[in-house]
Amino acid sequence: MIAEALLQGTGWTGSIGIYIMILCAISATGVLLAGETRGRPLGVSHGATDVAARH
């Protein structure tokens, strides 16, 4: 739907490619900013368990 709207609005297929490149840049930024989880416990921390138990 977005690609169709871009094509109809601009009349140029390159606008779809630019849109996809922007989405890739946003995704890559998210991946690069996410911390490495190797060696870290991925379970619920004890502090979070205590808060949940109080409610």
The first five atom37 places (N, CA, C, CB, O) and aatype in JSON, in Angstrom:
{
  "aatype": [12, 9, 0, 6, 0, 10, 10, 5, 7, 16, 7, 17, 16, 7, 15, 9, 7, 9, 18, 9, 12, 9, 10, 4, 0, 9, 15, 0, 16, 7, 19, 10, 10, 0, 7, 6, 16, 1, 7, 1, 14, 10, 7, 19, 15, 8, 7, 0, 16, 3, 19, 0, 0, 1, 8],
  "atom_mask": [
    [1, 1, 1, 1, 1],
    [1, 1, 1, 1, 1],
    [1, 1, 1, 1, 1],
    [1, 1, 1, 1, 1],
    [1, 1, 1, 1, 1],
    [1, 1, 1, 1, 1],
    [1, 1, 1, 1, 1],
    [1, 1, 1, 1, 1],
    [1, 1, 1, 0, 1],
    [1, 1, 1, 1, 1],
    [1, 1, 1, 0, 1],
    [1, 1, 1, 1, 1],
    [1, 1, 1, 1, 1],
    [1, 1, 1, 0, 1],
    [1, 1, 1, 1, 1],
    [1, 1, 1, 1, 1],
    [1, 1, 1, 0, 1],
    [1, 1, 1, 1, 1],
    [1, 1, 1, 1, 1],
    [1, 1, 1, 1, 1],
    [1, 1, 1, 1, 1],
    [1, 1, 1, 1, 1],
    [1, 1, 1, 1, 1],
    [1, 1, 1, 1, 1],
    [1, 1, 1, 1, 1],
    [1, 1, 1, 1, 1],
    [1, 1, 1, 1, 1],
    [1, 1, 1, 1, 1],
    [1, 1, 1, 1, 1],
    [1, 1, 1, 0, 1],
    [1, 1, 1, 1, 1],
    [1, 1, 1, 1, 1],
    [1, 1, 1, 1, 1],
    [1, 1, 1, 1, 1],
    [1, 1, 1, 0, 1],
    [1, 1, 1, 1, 1],
    [1, 1, 1, 1, 1],
    [1, 1, 1, 1, 1],
    [1, 1, 1, 0, 1],
    [1, 1, 1, 1, 1],
    [1, 1, 1, 1, 1],
    [1, 1, 1, 1, 1],
    [1, 1, 1, 0, 1],
    [1, 1, 1, 1, 1],
    [1, 1, 1, 1, 1],
    [1, 1, 1, 1, 1],
    [1, 1, 1, 0, 1],
    [1, 1, 1, 1, 1],
    [1, 1, 1, 1, 1],
    [1, 1, 1, 1, 1],
    [1, 1, 1, 1, 1],
    [1, 1, 1, 1, 1],
    [1, 1, 1, 1, 1],
    [1, 1, 1, 1, 1],
    [1, 1, 1, 1, 1]
  ],
  "atom_positions": [
    [[0.82, -1.18, 0.0], [0.0, 0.0, 0.0], [0.87, 1.26, 0.0], [-0.94, -0.01, 1.2], [0.59, 2.22, -0.71]],
    [[1.92, 1.23, 0.8], [2.81, 2.39, 0.85], [3.54, 2.55, -0.48], [3.82, 2.26, 2.01], [3.67, 3.65, -1.0]],
    [[4.01, 1.43, -1.01], [4.72, 1.49, -2.3], [3.8, 2.0, -3.4], [5.27, 0.11, -2.67], [4.22, 2.79, -4.25]],
    [[2.57, 1.55, -3.38], [1.61, 2.01, -4.38], [1.36, 3.51, -4.25], [0.29, 1.24, -4.25], [1.28, 4.22, -5.26]],
    [[1.23, 3.97, -3.03], [1.0, 5.41, -2.8], [2.21, 6.23, -3.24], [0.69, 5.68, -1.32], [2.06, 7.3, -3.83]],
    [[3.41, 5.72, -2.95], [4.62, 6.43, -3.38], [4.7, 6.49, -4.9], [5.88, 5.74, -2.82], [5.03, 7.53, -5.47]],
    [[4.4, 5.38, -5.56], [4.45, 5.35, -7.02], [3.41, 6.28, -7.64], [4.25, 3.93, -7.53], [3.71, 7.0, -8.58]],
    [[2.2, 6.26, -7.1], [1.16, 7.13, -7.63], [1.46, 8.6, -7.34], [-0.19, 6.75, -7.04], [1.18, 9.47, -8.16]],
    [[2.04, 8.87, -6.17], [2.32, 10.26, -5.79], [3.49, 10.87, -6.54], [0.0, 0.0, 0.0], [3.47, 12.06, -6.86]],
    [[4.51, 10.06, -6.82], [5.7, 10.6, -7.46], [5.82, 10.22, -8.93], [6.93, 10.13, -6.72], [6.42, 10.95, -9.72]],
    [[5.22, 9.08, -9.3], [5.35, 8.61, -10.67], [6.73, 8.06, -10.97], [0.0, 0.0, 0.0], [7.07, 7.86, -12.14]],
    [[7.54, 7.81, -9.95], [8.92, 7.36, -10.12], [9.15, 6.16, -9.22], [9.94, 8.51, -9.79], [8.92, 6.24, -8.02]],
    [[9.6, 5.05, -9.77], [9.81, 3.84, -8.98], [10.98, 3.98, -8.01], [10.04, 2.66, -9.89], [11.07, 3.24, -7.04]],
    [[11.85, 4.9, -8.27], [12.99, 5.13, -7.37], [12.57, 5.57, -5.98], [0.0, 0.0, 0.0], [13.3, 5.35, -5.01]],
    [[11.4, 6.19, -5.87], [10.93, 6.62, -4.55], [10.67, 5.42, -3.65], [9.64, 7.47, -4.69], [10.83, 5.51, -2.43]],
    [[10.27, 4.3, -4.23], [10.07, 3.08, -3.45], [11.41, 2.57, -2.93], [9.36, 1.99, -4.3], [11.52, 2.15, -1.78]],
    [[12.42, 2.6, -3.77], [13.76, 2.18, -3.36], [14.32, 3.05, -2.26], [0.0, 0.0, 0.0], [14.95, 2.55, -1.32]],
    [[14.1, 4.36, -2.37], [14.57, 5.27, -1.33], [13.85, 5.0, -0.02], [14.37, 6.74, -1.75], [14.46, 5.04, 1.05]],
    [[12.56, 4.73, -0.09], [11.77, 4.4, 1.11], [12.33, 3.14, 1.77], [10.28, 4.21, 0.74], [12.47, 3.1, 3.0]],
    [[12.63, 2.13, 0.99], [13.18, 0.88, 1.53], [14.56, 1.12, 2.14], [13.25, -0.2, 0.44], [14.88, 0.54, 3.18]],
    [[15.37, 1.95, 1.51], [16.69, 2.26, 2.07], [16.57, 2.98, 3.42], [17.5, 3.13, 1.09], [17.35, 2.72, 4.33]],
    [[15.6, 3.87, 3.54], [15.38, 4.56, 4.81], [14.96, 3.56, 5.89], [14.3, 5.66, 4.66], [15.44, 3.63, 7.02]],
    [[14.08, 2.62, 5.54], [13.68, 1.6, 6.5], [14.86, 0.72, 6.91], [12.56, 0.73, 5.91], [14.97, 0.34, 8.08]],
    [[15.73, 0.4, 5.97], [16.93, -0.39, 6.29], [17.85, 0.37, 7.22], [17.67, -0.78, 5.01], [18.42, -0.22, 8.14]],
    [[18.01, 1.67, 7.0], [18.86, 2.48, 7.87], [18.3, 2.54, 9.29], [19.01, 3.9, 7.31], [19.05, 2.47, 10.26]],
    [[16.98, 2.66, 9.41], [16.36, 2.67, 10.73], [16.58, 1.33, 11.42], [14.84, 2.98, 10.62], [16.9, 1.29, 12.61]],
    [[16.4, 0.24, 10.7], [16.6, -1.1, 11.27], [18.06, -1.31, 11.68], [16.19, -2.17, 10.27], [18.32, -1.83, 12.76]],
    [[18.99, -0.91, 10.84], [20.41, -1.07, 11.15], [20.79, -0.26, 12.38], [21.28, -0.66, 9.96], [21.59, -0.72, 13.2]],
    [[20.23, 0.93, 12.51], [20.51, 1.75, 13.69], [20.01, 1.06, 14.95], [19.85, 3.14, 13.55], [20.7, 1.06, 15.97]],
    [[18.83, 0.48, 14.89], [18.3, -0.25, 16.04], [19.16, -1.43, 16.42], [0.0, 0.0, 0.0], [19.39, -1.68, 17.6]],
    [[19.64, -2.17, 15.42], [20.49, -3.33, 15.68], [21.81, -2.89, 16.29], [20.73, -4.12, 14.39], [22.31, -3.52, 17.23]],
    [[22.38, -1.82, 15.77], [23.67, -1.35, 16.29], [23.56, -0.78, 17.7], [24.25, -0.3, 15.36], [24.5, -0.89, 18.48]],
    [[22.44, -0.18, 18.02], [22.26, 0.39, 19.36], [21.85, -0.64, 20.4], [21.23, 1.49, 19.3], [21.99, -0.39, 21.6]],
    [[21.35, -1.77, 19.96], [20.96, -2.83, 20.9], [22.22, -3.45, 21.48], [20.07, -3.91, 20.21], [23.19, -3.7, 20.77]],
    [[22.2, -3.69, 22.75], [23.37, -4.27, 23.41], [23.5, -5.76, 23.16], [0.0, 0.0, 0.0], [22.51, -6.45, 22.92]],
    [[24.72, -6.23, 23.22], [24.99, -7.67, 23.08], [24.45, -8.39, 24.3], [26.51, -7.95, 22.89], [24.66, -7.94, 25.43]],
    [[23.77, -9.49, 24.09], [23.18, -10.23, 25.21], [23.96, -11.49, 25.56], [21.75, -10.6, 24.88], [23.58, -12.21, 26.48]],
    [[25.04, -11.77, 24.86], [25.81, -12.97, 25.15], [26.4, -12.87, 26.55], [26.93, -13.18, 24.1], [27.04, -11.87, 26.89]],
    [[26.19, -13.88, 27.35], [26.73, -13.92, 28.7], [25.85, -13.25, 29.74], [0.0, 0.0, 0.0], [26.17, -13.29, 30.92]],
    [[24.76, -12.64, 29.33], [23.85, -12.0, 30.28], [22.65, -12.9, 30.54], [23.39, -10.62, 29.76], [22.17, -13.57, 29.62]],
    [[22.18, -12.94, 31.76], [20.96, -13.71, 32.0], [19.76, -13.01, 31.35], [20.71, -13.89, 33.51], [19.6, -11.8, 31.49]],
    [[18.95, -13.75, 30.65], [17.82, -13.17, 29.93], [16.5, -13.34, 30.67], [17.71, -13.79, 28.56], [15.46, -12.91, 30.19]],
    [[16.54, -13.96, 31.84], [15.33, -14.17, 32.62], [14.91, -12.89, 33.33], [0.0, 0.0, 0.0], [15.56, -11.85, 33.21]],
    [[13.82, -12.99, 34.06], [13.31, -11.84, 34.82], [14.22, -11.61, 36.01], [11.83, -12.08, 35.28], [14.59, -12.56, 36.7]],
    [[14.57, -10.37, 36.26], [15.43, -10.06, 37.4], [14.64, -10.18, 38.7], [16.04, -8.65, 37.26], [13.41, -10.14, 38.69]],
    [[15.35, -10.33, 39.8], [14.69, -10.49, 41.11], [13.92, -9.23, 41.49], [15.72, -10.82, 42.19], [12.87, -9.33, 42.11]],
    [[14.42, -8.05, 41.12], [13.73, -6.81, 41.43], [12.39, -6.72, 40.72], [0.0, 0.0, 0.0], [11.42, -6.23, 41.3]],
    [[12.32, -7.18, 39.5], [11.07, -7.14, 38.75], [10.07, -8.14, 39.33], [11.31, -7.45, 37.26], [8.87, -7.89, 39.32]],
    [[10.57, -9.24, 39.84], [9.69, -10.25, 40.45], [9.06, -9.68, 41.71], [10.47, -11.55, 40.76], [7.88, -9.9, 41.97]],
    [[9.84, -8.96, 42.51], [9.32, -8.37, 43.75], [8.22, -7.36, 43.45], [10.44, -7.71, 44.54], [7.22, -7.31, 44.17]],
    [[8.39, -6.55, 42.43], [7.38, -5.56, 42.07], [6.11, -6.25, 41.62], [7.91, -4.63, 40.97], [5.01, -5.83, 41.99]],
    [[6.23, -7.31, 40.84], [5.05, -8.03, 40.35], [4.33, -8.71, 41.51], [5.46, -9.07, 39.27], [3.1, -8.81, 41.5]],
    [[5.04, -9.18, 42.48], [4.43, -9.88, 43.61], [3.63, -8.92, 44.49], [5.51, -10.58, 44.45], [2.66, -9.33, 45.13]],
    [[4.01, -7.65, 44.53], [3.33, -6.67, 45.36], [2.01, -6.23, 44.76], [4.2, -5.47, 45.58], [1.17, -5.69, 45.48]],
    [[1.8, -6.45, 43.48], [0.56, -5.95, 42.82], [-0.45, -7.0, 42.75], [0.83, -5.45, 41.44], [-1.54, -6.77, 42.24]]
  ]
}
